Amino acid sequence: MRSKQPNSRSCFVCGVSNPIGLQLKFYSIGPGEVTAEYIVPEQYQGYPGVVHGGIVAAMLDEICMRAHMNETSPRYLVTARLDVRYRQNVPVGKPLRMEGKANKSKTRAATASGRIYGPDGIVLAEAEALLVEAPKEMLDMVDLEALGWKVYND
């Protein structure tokens, strides 16, 4: 059951029209499970050949949040806490696979975990996230159509 999740136009991580963004594509692969594949370009490196830690954290943040976005009842969450463990250097220019899993879900908060795997299947970085419902006043101001929030063809 692999289905593509929506993207926006301007988001740094998923914005399809953001020329300096990552433009990641996310796919639901089961209830509370999401995946993405990506090759990080050199412009996002910190040390030579190594993805900057802030970019690694951004990818993990997004994959955790998206684990709670299913087609039947998507939740719009924001990150309250993100605990990242950098296990090994994440390489630029190599195929990476990310996985996110929804953990606990309550009325106003949820938890999720995310991992980034290298080309050999070894976990390079992982995170645990505490997510909270986006404030109602923030959601009331958001026009999803204006943001370009939809599923784009590959």
Sequence and secondary structure as in RCSB ss.txt:
>XXXX:A:sequence
MRSKQPNSRSCFVCGVSNPIGLQLKFYSIGPGEVTAEYIVPEQYQGYPGVVHGGIVAAMLDEICMRAHMNETSPR
YLVTARLDVRYRQNVPVGKPLRMEGKANKSKTRAATASGRIYGPDGIVLAEAEALLVEAPKEMLDMVDLEALGWK
VYND
>XXXX:A:secstr
  EE  B SS TTT TT TTS     EEEETTEEEEEEE  GGGBSSTTBB HHHHHHHHHHHHHHTT  SSS  
 EEEEEEEEEE S  BTTSEEEEEEEEEEE SSEEEEEEEEE TTS EEEEEEEEEEE  HHHHHH  HHHHT B
    
